């Protein structure tokens, strides 16, 4: 499955994250790609709200992982931008997050591609300056069932 959505405001990007968070299931891993400043944090905030989390959600760049337990299922927000070696992921117990009872959202997933489940859901956020400052093209790709 591949779907492309266009948003014209930060609120619309948040709302898309909210919608996906509302349907997220335990054991799912979402991989969030996009350049710096493209809106990954806004999307993640909406995703968390869709899970029923009302705490402030920010990019966990300096801690790699932020865990939120207050929603309908645990939420594990990874930002692996500063990871030096995939072994760091083992040290923080990524497997318990990816294969446990919660849902994981991984920013900069290309840096740990070999650790990600084959059925991960990939979300790419892109800007297009010609379409306006707040315009975003968001592509969601998921593995087909049975593959």
Secondary structure, DSSP 8 states (H G I E B T S, - for coil): -EEEEEESSHHHHHHHHHHHHHH--TT-EEEEE--TTSSHHHHHHHHHHHTT--S-----TTTSEEEE-SSSS-EEEEE-TT-S-THHHHHTTHHHHHTSSSEEEEETGGGGGGGS-TT-EEEEEEE-GGG-TT-EEEEEE---TT-
